[in-house]
Amino acid sequence: MDLKRADTDSRWSTAPCPVLVTDADGTLVALNAAAERLLPGITAGVVLAEAMPGWPVGVHDGVLEGVRGAGEPWERGYEVHPVAHDDGTTTWWLTENTDARLAETALRTERRRAQFLAEASTALLGSLNLQRCMQVAGKLAVQHLADAALLITPAGRHRVPAMLCVRDREPEEVELAADLSEVPGLAEALQGFPPVPSRWIDPASAPEWLIPAGFGDVGSIVVTPLPGHGVPAGALVLLRKAERAAFSEDEEIFARLFAARSGVAMSAARMFAQQSSMTETLMRELLPPAVREVAGAEFAGRYRAALDSERVGGDFYDVYPAADDSQESLVVLGDVCGKGIEAAVLTGKVRNTLHALLPLASDHHRVLSMLNDALLSSHHTRFVTLALASVSRPDSGLRMRLTCAGHLPPLIVRANGEVEVVETIGTVVGVLPEIATTTVEVTLAPGETCLLYTDGITEARGGPLGSEMFGEDRLHEALTRCAGMPAEAIVEHVHMLAAEWARERSHDDMALVAVTAPRGQRLSAVGGSGRGRYTAA
């Protein structure tokens, strides 16, 4: 059929989409006007499978990609749908799928980006260490967005800290001696202002401090803020080499999405570091002090919070060494109602109040009464039990004045292993308008010990059935075997027994303080001569 155009069949010759007709051998016999415009080099008589790479062999659907029509500035794609006829000819209808193909490509790109952002969020939030978080963000940026990335945190007064990441290199912490105004939009990004478009930034004008050593020529730059929780977390600078395509507008938008996730993670890490620092500072004041020898007497203490996740609780102890050998050292052991941080807050208030009342420490009842008044005037309804011990050393041994306010009575471990209960009683502090107390004086011979403890020791539940309390009897029995032992060994032994008894079960806070009379000649004071809460050197 020697025709250039088949116009004998008006049913398809004027169709708006390209149509071609082939015989049984695949030779083109006719095409319509739309096909001529699309394929100006294709004429009747050619074998389509040879003239057009990708043409489907056989009578079945196919796809033609990369078709360039006459005068077309871009390549297009078509779906090929054949219709076979009884005479052996086949009519091929071509429908353009360029828009659908572009949409599918865009959808695949967005899916990859969404997957990357999800994985990036997981990786970024996997650490609450700021430097580690910045390293992860920089590595992800050079893997998926750029050839180099610079994460700049809000500048200090004299330095600009940053994390530099370059492809195929390890992240590096740097301090930039930089004028941020040399990079358009960088100073503004650090303040949280919207980014400037990449096309506004001339790569040739990039300052030396911005370009990593050995990086080469910069082809394009993106500067975008790192938004945080309420305040900017910093700025992200992305660099691409000159041989790579410049950042497109779509890529800039994607970079901002990545920067938003990075900024949130960095901000969370920074807040965690600040809170940890503040918590550590407060904990140092709330934790019981380390104690040791004072004026020849041995002091030792142990503390364990009720919750393993908490470092502080409602039990506490303090040792206030005497100013000189003629005065008394004061030991305080207390138990605030409750557990955890709330109890620890009141513990801190009680300890600070007692510290302020040190000048009155010779009168136990007066100190406890004034503390009672202070607690009654506060907004909380918690109470505290206390044991006070004033320790002096007139000659050999120790003289102790002991007062309990609603607390378990102290125990004396004599040299022969006998355990005595000091009969001092009193009302709890912070409940009644007036409190009643009884002060008892005891003397410790060389090597004898007085033990102050909280109910977390005796009420620890455990044993074979897991519900039996450690109890006073077991404590007394344990102490009979501690005769002549140093104070440090006694508190360690009792604490270990109670902890083993409770094992992993729930228990109350535990606190112990042991005071042991010196065994040898009189020694001078250790730990300073000024009044105040005793802390380890």
Disulfide bonds with the S-S distance in Angstrom:
none
